[in-house]
Amino acid sequence: MTSLLGKSTLYDMLACIIPGYLLLQLAKLLFAPNITLNIDNVSIAIGVFTLSYLTSLLLKWLMENILNGFLRNTPNRIRRAYDKSNCIFEKKDLPDKEEDLMQKYYIAYYKALKGNMNSSIPTLEAQIAFLRSILPVIFLYLATSYCWLVKIGHGYCLFIFITIIILIGCIALIWHLQDKQHQLVWEDAYYAELIDKSVTPTTNNP
């Protein structure tokens, strides 16, 4: 358990809890705004945490399938990230075939992780996962806002404007973080290979 928690980051926890919690809060606003539960606070907290976690996992699975061809690893973006890198001084020609290019990228990805060259890659992945999971929640808040905003008396137009800005910002941020991740994978794998070449094993003389 300790090792599992040690490998989890703040962003992992956010991606696994917050989207589901926000979705549960939206459901409460829409369907049971005045509900009260005669249960102790600890039981409520455990129940909310569990439901939030399960809902977030479902959202993550749905978004991975919905966004399979969009905001995902695509050959063109992976190739562009390699070409744009200023830290790779000896660039090689990448394969033209998409399957070969993707294979080369994933080899570079695991080489970078194996060498532990840059801890930013897992952090970026967790941030992207969180943003992907939060996108449908923001959209649902936007789509249903008229139903519950009128009930609580808040400004409808202002909320719509702010939510649209946040939604567009999240999509743009996912795009930027993915490009950054692709670039770091290529660069880290490149320097991991250089380090491997520069380290010469020593042999004991008889």
C-alpha positions in Angstrom: 0.0 0.0 0.0 2.8 2.4 0.9 4.6 1.8 -2.4 1.4 2.2 -4.3 0.7 5.6 -2.7 4.4 6.5 -3.2 4.0 6.1 -6.9 0.8 8.2 -7.0 1.1 11.9 -7.6 -1.2 14.7 -6.6 -2.4 14.9 -10.2 -3.3 11.1 -10.1 -5.4 11.7 -7.1 -7.1 14.7 -8.6 -7.8 12.8 -11.8 -9.3 9.9 -9.8 -11.5 12.0 -7.5 -12.4 15.5 -8.5 -14.2 14.9 -11.9 -16.4 12.2 -10.3 -17.1 14.5 -7.2 -18.1 17.4 -9.5 -20.4 15.1 -11.5 -22.1 13.8 -8.3 -22.6 17.4 -7.2 -24.2 18.3 -10.5 -26.5 15.3 -10.2 -27.5 16.5 -6.7 -28.2 20.0 -8.0 -30.4 18.7 -10.8 -32.3 15.9 -9.1 -32.1 16.3 -5.4 -31.2 19.8 -4.4 -32.8 19.6 -1.0 -31.9 16.1 0.0 -30.5 15.6 3.5 -29.0 12.3 4.9 -29.2 11.3 8.5 -25.8 9.6 8.4 -22.7 10.4 10.3 -20.1 12.5 8.5 -17.5 9.7 8.3 -19.9 7.4 6.4 -20.9 10.2 4.1 -17.2 11.1 3.3 -16.4 7.4 2.6 -19.4 7.0 0.4 -18.7 10.2 -1.6 -15.0 9.3 -2.0 -15.9 5.9 -3.3 -18.5 7.1 -5.7 -16.3 9.9 -6.9 -13.4 7.5 -7.5 -15.6 5.1 -9.5 -17.3 7.8 -11.5 -13.9 9.3 -12.4 -12.6 6.0 -13.6 -15.7 5.6 -15.8 -15.2 9.1 -17.2 -11.6 8.4 -17.9 -12.5 5.3 -19.8 -15.2 7.1 -21.8 -12.9 10.0 -22.7 -10.1 7.6 -23.8 -12.5 6.0 -26.2 -14.3 9.2 -27.4 -11.0 11.1 -27.9 -9.2 8.2 -29.5 -8.5 10.1 -32.7 -8.4 13.6 -31.1 -6.2 14.9 -28.3 -4.3 11.6 -28.4 -0.9 10.5 -29.6 -0.9 10.9 -33.4 2.0 10.3 -35.9 1.9 13.8 -37.3 2.2 15.5 -33.9 4.9 13.0 -32.7 6.9 13.7 -35.9 6.5 17.5 -35.5 7.6 17.3 -31.8 10.8 15.6 -32.9 11.5 18.1 -35.7 10.8 21.1 -33.3 13.2 19.9 -30.6 16.2 22.2 -30.2 18.0 19.8 -27.8 18.5 16.9 -30.3 21.6 18.0 -32.2 22.0 14.9 -34.3 18.6 14.3 -35.8 17.9 11.1 -37.7 15.3 10.5 -40.4 12.1 9.1 -38.9 10.3 6.3 -40.5 7.7 7.2 -43.1 5.3 4.4 -42.2 3.0 5.3 -39.4 3.4 1.9 -37.6 7.2 2.2 -37.7 7.1 5.7 -36.4 4.8 4.9 -33.5 7.0 1.9 -32.6 10.1 4.1 -32.6 8.3 6.7 -30.4 7.1 4.1 -27.9 10.6 2.6 -27.7 11.9 6.1 -27.0 9.2 6.5 -24.4 10.1 3.4 -22.4 13.8 4.2 -22.8 13.3 7.6 -21.3 11.3 6.2 -18.4 13.7 3.3 -17.9 16.6 5.8 -17.7 14.6 8.0 -15.3 15.9 10.9 -17.3 13.0 13.3 -16.5 10.3 13.1 -13.9 8.3 15.6 -15.8 6.9 13.0 -18.2 4.7 11.1 -15.7 3.6 14.5 -14.2 2.5 15.7 -17.7 0.7 12.4 -18.3 -1.2 12.8 -15.0 -2.1 16.4 -15.8 -3.4 15.4 -19.3 -5.4 12.6 -17.7 -7.0 15.0 -15.2 -7.9 17.5 -17.9 -9.4 14.8 -20.2 -11.6 13.6 -17.3 -12.7 17.1 -16.4 -13.8 18.1 -19.9 -17.1 16.2 -20.0 -17.9 17.4 -16.5 -17.4 21.1 -17.6 -19.5 20.4 -20.7 -22.3 18.9 -18.6 -22.3 21.9 -16.2 -22.5 24.1 -19.2 -25.3 22.1 -20.9 -27.5 21.9 -17.7 -26.6 25.3 -16.2 -30.0 26.9 -16.9 -31.8 24.2 -14.9 -29.9 24.7 -11.6 -28.5 28.3 -11.9 -32.0 29.7 -12.0 -32.8 27.8 -8.8 -29.9 29.2 -6.8 -30.2 32.7 -8.4 -26.8 33.1 -9.9 -25.9 35.0 -13.1 -26.6 32.7 -16.1 -24.8 34.7 -18.8 -21.7 35.3 -16.7 -21.4 31.6 -15.8 -21.9 30.5 -19.5 -19.1 32.9 -20.6 -16.6 31.8 -17.9 -17.4 28.1 -18.5 -16.9 28.4 -22.3 -13.5 30.1 -21.7 -12.5 27.4 -19.2 -13.6 24.7 -21.7 -11.6 26.2 -24.6 -8.6 26.7 -22.2 -8.6 23.1 -21.1 -8.6 21.8 -24.7 -5.8 24.2 -25.6 -3.8 23.1 -22.5 -4.2 19.4 -23.3 -2.9 20.1 -26.8 0.1 22.0 -25.4 0.9 19.5 -22.7 0.8 16.6 -25.2 3.2 18.4 -27.5 5.5 19.0 -24.5 5.3 15.4 -23.5 6.2 14.2 -27.0 9.1 16.5 -27.2 10.5 15.4 -23.8 10.2 11.8 -24.7 12.4 12.3 -27.8 14.9 14.4 -26.0 15.2 12.2 -22.9 15.6 9.1 -25.0 18.2 10.8 -27.1 20.3 11.8 -24.0 19.8 8.4 -22.4 21.3 6.9 -25.5 24.2 9.3 -25.4 24.9 8.5 -21.7 24.8 4.8 -22.5 27.4 5.3 -25.2 29.6 7.4 -23.0 29.8 4.9 -20.2 32.5 2.3 -21.0 32.6 -0.8 -18.8 35.8 -1.5 -17.0 37.5 -4.9 -16.9 39.7 -6.3 -14.2 43.2 -7.1 -15.4 44.4 -10.7 -14.4 
